């Protein structure tokens, strides 16, 4: 059976890279007494798959991990056992057993289901905009002007190449306060989510700890992917400012897949329950 885990990554753990996070959870499952499924062969390892893991230095309310188990307990019991062995900086917020696939249909991993993601990007305490905008109102006006462009050409760099692309179609939501973000987010969701409980972290200290912030929803996944860091870098280039990546914190709020019914968004924690 496969179990999907939704967890937070925050604090000092934001400096831990993906491979170390994977090794950490392998040990955490053993400490929690999980009956993990292992690959066959000469060097067996736990069967697990992460969905679009966040980059180093970024924090998240919505990291996802699929793990294979040979047996299980009640989801709330497994969640509590896992949280007991996790260090500060990691917290499991949701755990559920995925539906069994009908017939011989192959199970679909969380990674392959990802289509979009929500982020909160905010200016850290103690940093300034160097006079390009004095407050949230000034920032929102400049950012709205930036998004009103017909095309937003950005330089997308990889380890081996650099290309220019129009990233405007990949930005599907931009909001400047939490209520506006929540309303726009709900409007983008599939009809499948009606009547289902949405995880909206109303108590998050990240929501209002700085006046200068923007909520972004961007395409994410293997077919179309946009990092919020690239959005902010291109925005600063547009207004003629130097982009200081260390001055801005990126915090992921949610990951989404697409509904088969209407091709609209559905949070990963609602899929295959």
C-alpha positions in Angstrom: 0.0 0.0 0.0 1.0 3.6 -0.6 0.7 6.4 2.0 0.9 10.1 1.2 2.4 12.4 3.8 2.1 16.2 3.8 4.6 18.0 6.0 6.0 21.4 6.9 9.7 22.4 6.5 10.7 25.5 8.4 13.3 27.1 10.6 16.9 25.9 10.4 15.7 22.9 8.3 15.3 25.2 5.3 19.0 24.9 4.8 18.9 21.1 4.5 19.0 19.8 0.9 16.6 17.3 -0.7 18.9 14.3 -0.5 19.5 14.8 3.2 15.8 15.3 3.8 15.2 11.9 2.0 17.8 10.2 4.2 16.3 11.9 7.3 12.8 10.5 6.6 14.2 7.0 5.9 15.7 7.0 9.4 12.5 8.6 10.9 10.3 5.8 9.5 12.6 3.3 11.1 12.5 5.1 14.5 8.7 5.4 14.2 8.4 1.7 13.6 6.9 1.9 10.1 6.7 -1.3 8.2 8.3 0.1 5.0 8.3 -1.6 1.7 11.8 -2.0 0.1 13.0 -2.4 -3.5 14.2 -5.8 -4.6 17.8 -6.5 -5.6 21.4 -6.3 -4.3 21.0 -2.9 -2.6 17.4 -2.6 -1.3 16.1 0.8 -0.2 12.8 2.2 1.0 10.2 2.9 -1.7 9.4 6.6 -1.5 8.8 9.5 -3.8 8.8 13.3 -3.1 6.6 15.7 -5.0 8.5 18.8 -6.3 10.8 19.2 -3.3 11.5 22.8 -2.3 14.9 24.3 -2.8 17.5 25.1 -0.2 16.7 28.2 1.8 12.9 28.0 1.1 10.3 27.1 3.7 7.1 25.2 3.1 3.7 24.3 4.6 3.1 21.8 1.8 5.9 19.2 1.1 4.6 15.8 -0.1 6.1 12.4 0.3 4.6 9.1 -1.0 5.9 6.0 0.8 5.3 2.3 0.3 4.2 0.3 3.4 3.7 -3.5 3.9 1.2 -2.8 6.7 -0.3 0.2 8.4 -2.0 1.6 11.5 -4.7 4.2 11.7 -3.6 7.3 9.8 -3.8 9.6 12.9 -1.8 7.1 14.9 0.9 6.9 12.3 1.0 10.7 12.0 1.4 11.0 15.8 4.2 8.4 15.8 6.1 10.1 13.0 5.8 13.6 14.6 7.1 12.2 17.8 10.4 11.3 16.2 10.8 14.3 14.0 13.1 17.2 15.0 12.0 20.8 15.1 11.7 22.1 11.6 9.7 19.2 10.3 6.0 18.6 11.1 3.5 16.1 9.5 0.2 17.9 9.0 -1.6 15.2 7.0 -1.2 11.5 6.4 -3.5 9.2 4.5 -3.6 5.9 2.7 -3.9 6.2 -1.1 -6.7 4.3 -2.9 -5.6 1.1 -4.5 -5.4 1.3 -8.3 -8.0 -0.7 -10.2 -6.9 -3.8 -12.1 -3.4 -3.5 -13.4 -3.3 0.3 -13.5 0.1 1.5 -12.3 0.1 3.8 -9.3 0.7 7.4 -10.1 3.3 9.2 -7.9 2.8 12.6 -6.3 5.7 14.0 -8.4 3.9 13.2 -11.7 0.6 14.7 -10.4 2.0 18.2 -9.6 0.7 21.0 -11.9 0.8 24.2 -9.8 2.0 25.6 -6.5 1.1 28.6 -4.2 3.8 30.7 -2.6 4.1 33.6 -0.2 7.1 35.8 -1.1 8.0 38.5 1.4 10.8 40.9 2.2 12.6 39.7 5.3 12.8 41.9 8.5 15.7 44.2 8.5 15.9 44.5 4.7 14.8 47.4 2.5 13.8 47.9 -1.1 16.5 50.5 -1.6 13.8 53.2 -2.2 12.1 51.5 -5.1 8.9 51.1 -3.1 8.3 52.3 0.5 5.4 50.2 1.5 3.1 47.4 0.5 0.9 49.8 -1.6 3.9 51.0 -3.6 5.1 47.4 -4.1 1.7 46.2 -5.2 1.3 49.0 -7.7 4.7 48.2 -9.3 4.1 44.5 -9.3 0.7 44.9 -10.8 2.2 47.1 -13.6 4.8 44.3 -14.1 2.1 41.7 -14.5 0.1 43.8 -16.9 2.8 43.4 -19.6 1.7 41.3 -22.6 4.9 39.4 -22.3 7.4 38.9 -19.4 10.6 37.6 -20.9 12.9 35.9 -18.4 16.2 34.2 -18.7 15.8 30.7 -17.5 19.2 29.2 -16.6 20.1 25.5 -16.0 23.5 23.8 -15.4 24.1 23.4 -19.1 22.1 26.2 -20.9 20.3 29.5 -20.8 17.1 30.3 -22.6 14.7 33.2 -22.8 11.0 32.5 -22.3 7.7 34.3 -21.7 6.8 33.5 -18.1 3.6 35.5 -17.9 1.2 32.6 -18.8 2.8 30.6 -16.0 1.7 33.0 -13.3 -1.9 32.3 -12.6 -2.5 34.2 -9.3 -1.0 37.3 -7.8 -2.5 38.7 -4.6 -1.3 41.2 -2.1 -3.2 40.2 1.1 -4.3 36.9 2.6 -8.0 37.4 2.1 -7.6 38.2 -1.6 -5.3 35.2 -2.0 -7.8 32.8 -0.4 -10.6 34.1 -2.5 -8.6 33.7 -5.7 -7.3 30.4 -4.7 -10.8 29.0 -4.0 -12.0 30.3 -7.4 -9.3 28.3 -9.2 -10.2 25.0 -7.6 -12.0 22.1 -9.2 -15.7 21.5 -8.5 -14.4 18.2 -7.0 -13.3 20.1 -3.9 -16.8 21.4 -3.1 -17.8 20.1 0.3 -14.3 19.0 1.2 -12.2 20.6 4.0 -9.5 22.9 2.7 -6.3 23.3 4.6 -5.9 27.0 4.9 -3.4 27.9 7.6 -5.1 31.0 9.0 -2.7 31.0 12.0 0.5 31.2 10.0 2.8 33.9 11.3 4.2 34.2 7.8 1.0 35.8 6.6 1.4 39.2 8.2 4.9 39.5 9.5 5.9 42.0 6.8 4.0 44.6 4.9 5.8 44.0 1.6 4.7 40.6 0.2 3.0 38.9 -2.7 1.1 35.6 -3.0 1.9 33.8 -6.2 0.4 30.8 -7.9 2.8 29.4 -10.6 2.8 26.4 -12.9 4.9 23.7 -11.3 5.8 20.2 -12.6 7.7 18.3 -15.3 5.8 19.8 -18.3 5.7 23.5 -17.1 7.7 24.9 -14.2 8.3 28.4 -12.9 10.2 29.2 -9.7 9.0 32.3 -7.7 12.6 33.3 -7.4 12.8 33.8 -11.2 9.6 35.9 -11.0 11.1 38.2 -8.4 14.4 38.4 -10.2 12.6 39.4 -13.5 10.4 41.9 -11.6 13.5 43.7 -10.1 15.1 43.8 -13.6 11.9 45.4 -14.9 11.9 48.2 -12.3 15.7 48.7 -12.6 16.5 47.4 -9.1 19.2 44.9 -8.0 17.6 41.6 -7.0 19.0 40.6 -3.6 17.8 37.0 -3.3 18.9 36.8 0.4 16.5 39.6 1.2 13.4 37.8 0.1 11.9 34.7 1.7 9.9 32.2 -0.4 7.4 30.1 1.5 5.4 27.4 -0.3 1.7 27.3 0.8 0.3 24.4 -1.3 0.9 22.0 -4.2 -1.8 21.1 -6.7 -2.7 18.5 -9.3 -5.3 18.8 -12.0 -8.8 17.3 -11.9 -9.6 14.7 -14.5 -13.2 16.0 -14.4 -12.7 19.7 -15.3 -8.9 20.2 -15.6 -9.0 22.7 -12.7 -6.7 22.5 -9.7 -7.1 20.2 -6.8 -4.7 20.1 -3.7 -2.5 17.0 -3.6 -3.9 16.0 -0.2 -7.4 15.6 -1.8 -6.2 13.3 -4.6 -6.7 9.5 -4.3 -8.1 9.5 -0.8 
